[in-house]
Amino acid sequence: MRFDDAWDGQRDDGAPAVADATRDSPETMEVPCRADDCDGDRANYEMIPKPGGSYEVRLFTCVECGHKWRES
């Protein structure tokens, strides 16, 4: 029996579209910007796993000026 025959006339349309509630709405938190010339107090952040590590790094981007920094 061929692989195509096993589907019994069904077709594969690929993976279904799934809504991602976090897409296009980054996480923000109240944290002072580290840039010397900015008084912003909110930043977007994302958690990135450290390669080969057992913990994550948090990457911040200031909402006001766009300055980027990280905390591990």
Buried (B, 14 or more C-beta within 10 A) or exposed (E): EEEEEEEEEEEEEEEEEEEEEEEEEEEEEEBEBBBEEBEBEBBBBEEEEEEEEEEEBBBBBBBEEEBEBEEE
